[in-house]
């Protein structure tokens, strides 16, 4: 009896490199993009105009099972290019970073708040490599980069990201303990002075685990 496992087709490694190179090159081929994302940035006032990002359906589907289901699954809308998809509860910068990863394999960089936003998108679209990369970068991030309050807000919004939220809370607490001198007091005072609402207070309470 022939062992079929020994007769499975194999593909040269060069084909994988060719695919990745072609995907990266296609990022600038605007005329072939058939998906249009309307990104409603959470940092903008409600009801303000959205920002548009375009992509190729086949590249999105090959990268994410969620995009595959959205674009080609049984519940997908009839594909009449461009297919418009509204994206909420994130930022334009974070969704741009997501597409940069899908097309170019780029890993995210930036403030902890941005990393948390990208981590949330990676979780939403089942991009495990990107989610793990965000978590690793959060471990070595500087909480004060980009503003501690903006990081608190992002952290409170994404409490469902168990690992990322736990990492960021630990990093912040270590930072404050390490600087529990005049600088540490100043950081806390600035954080309190920049709070704009009760929601901000809840965000800060979540960071420090205050009931």
Secondary structure as GFF3:
##gff-version 3
##sequence-region A 1 211
A	DSSP	three_ten_helix	4	7	.	.	.	ID=ss1
A	DSSP	alpha_helix	13	26	.	.	.	ID=ss2
A	DSSP	three_ten_helix	30	32	.	.	.	ID=ss3
A	DSSP	beta_strand	35	41	.	.	.	ID=ss4
A	DSSP	beta_strand	51	55	.	.	.	ID=ss5
A	DSSP	alpha_helix	57	63	.	.	.	ID=ss6
A	DSSP	alpha_helix	65	72	.	.	.	ID=ss7
A	DSSP	beta_strand	83	90	.	.	.	ID=ss8
A	DSSP	alpha_helix	92	104	.	.	.	ID=ss9
A	DSSP	alpha_helix	112	124	.	.	.	ID=ss10
A	DSSP	alpha_helix	128	139	.	.	.	ID=ss11
A	DSSP	alpha_helix	148	157	.	.	.	ID=ss12
A	DSSP	alpha_helix	162	178	.	.	.	ID=ss13
A	DSSP	alpha_helix	182	194	.	.	.	ID=ss14
A	DSSP	alpha_helix	198	207	.	.	.	ID=ss15
###
